[in-house]
C-alpha cells in the first residue's frame, strides 16, 4: 500500500499508475489517516503543503515540493519528444517508488509463507485480494470496499467466485484478517484488544469467536511461530488447493480497472 497525500490530482493519478497492480493507493482524507495510524504502508508520498499525522518508525516518507515539480516540468519540456504531463509524472513516480519504498514488508513475507504452504505460486488476483486486506484490514471489514476496488457490485463479485466453484470472497476475507491478527500478536506486547481494534473487530470477544469458528484456534495459539505455521497450513489445505488456485488464475482481471 502507498499513501499519497498529494494536493495535485494529476500526481495522485500518476501514483496510481506507478504502483504495483496488487496494491492500494490511498489518497482520500480519512482513509489516509487510518492507513498511517493502523495500516501497513510501504511508502508515504506527500506534497510540501500537506500535513501528515505522526508516521510510525520505519515507513519511508517522500516529500514532493514545488522545486521538484518545477524540475520535472523543465525535464519534460526539454525532451526530444515531450511526454504528456501524466506520462512524465508516472515515470517520475515509478522511479521514486523504486528508490524509496520498502522492498519487503511483513505482507510480502506472509504471502511467501502462504505460497510455500500451498506448494505453488499464488495467482495475481489472489495476491491483490490478500495484499489489500493484510495491509489495511480495518478498511476491509466487509465486501463493499473489495467490490469497489474491482469496480463491481458485491453481488457481482460473489457471482465471479460462485461461477468458479470457489469459496465466497467473504471466506477469504475473514482468513486474511485473521492472518493480520496473527502478525500483530507475534509481538507479545500487543494485547488481543489492540489487535482486534487494528483489524476492525468490534471487540476482542468477536475476534475470538470468529477465530474459533474459522480455524479452531485462539489468539494465544497464533502468537508463536508454530501457531503461525499451523494457521497458514490450515488455510492452504482448505482454500488454496491446486483447484482453487487454478480458479483464482481465471480471476486475473479482477483489479485491472483500478487505475482508470
Secondary structure, DSSP 8 states (H G I E B T S, - for coil): -EEEE-S-HHHHHHHHHHS-TTS-EE-SHHHHHHHHHHS--SEEEEETT-------TT--EEEE-HHHHHHHHHHHHHSTT---HHHHHHHHHHHHHHHHS-S--HHHHHHHHHHHHHTS---HHHHHHHHHHHH-TTT-SSHHHHHHHTT--HHHHHHHHHHTT---HHHHHHHHHHHHHHHHHTSTTS-HHHHHHHTT-S-HHHHHHHHHHHHS--TTGGGSHHHHHHHHHHHHHHH--HHHHHHHHTTTTTTTTTT-
